[in-house]
């Protein structure tokens, strides 16, 4: 896969994540802001919360830190891809990039005082959004790929 194609896949995945994240947040704000909705009673509720921290509410009260961290992470991913010869890493990297950018849009564009809109509540986990889920899933996938490649190197 050429570098151009790698960037295309990375950008496409990131754009889809940002689009789905922003669409679902807009729908949630229009429908659940004043009226939380039980999807599965006691298990899944859609309710609006605002998060000034990171994914799943980590480090609340530091929206500026996460604004800068997201920009730095995006730049690192874009430069890393230039030197990466593993095209199968583009999807999880695109998920992490898109998730970060989706939350960045909230911090910069939405009138939320630098906070991120969260709305998925499983009652046993902090309230989160699609961007958070993509960041976590992408990081787990990257760790799996990295671990698998390390095991393969050790077997050689």
C-alpha positions, 0 to 999 in steps of 0.5 A, a space after each residue: 500500500 502506498 503512503 498516499 493510500 495509507 493516508 487516504 484510509 487513515 483520513 477516511 476512517 477518521 472522517 467517518 468517526 468524526 461524522 458519526 460522533 458529531 451526528 450522534 451527539 447532535 441527535 442526543 442533544 436534541 432528544 435527551 438533553 432534558 429527558 434521559 431515555 432508558 433504552 434497556 432499563 437499568 442497563 443502558 440510558 441515553 442522557 446528556 452529561 458534559 465532560 471537561 476531562 478525557 475519555 470516560 471522565 478521566 481528569 475532570 476540570 482540565 479541558 485545556 490540557 485535553 485540547 492540547 493533548 489531542 492536537 499533539 496526538 493528531 500531529 504525532 499520528 500523522 507524522 508516525 504514518 509517514 514512517 509506518 510500513 504497516 498498512 493494517 495499522 491505519 484503521 485503528 490509528 484512524 479510529 484514535 485520530 477520529 475520536 480525538 478530533 470528534 471530541 476536539 470539535 466539541 471543545 472548540 465548536 460547541 458552546 460547552 465551555 471546552 467540555 465534551 458531550 457524553 450521552 451513553 450510560 451503561 450504569 457501571 461505567 462512566 458516561 461516554 460517547 462514540 469518540 471515546 469508544 473509538 479512541 479506546 477500541 483503537 488503542 486496544 487494537 493497536 496494543 494487540 497488533 503491536 503485541 502480535 508483531 512482537 511475538 512474531 519477532 521473538 519467534 523468528 
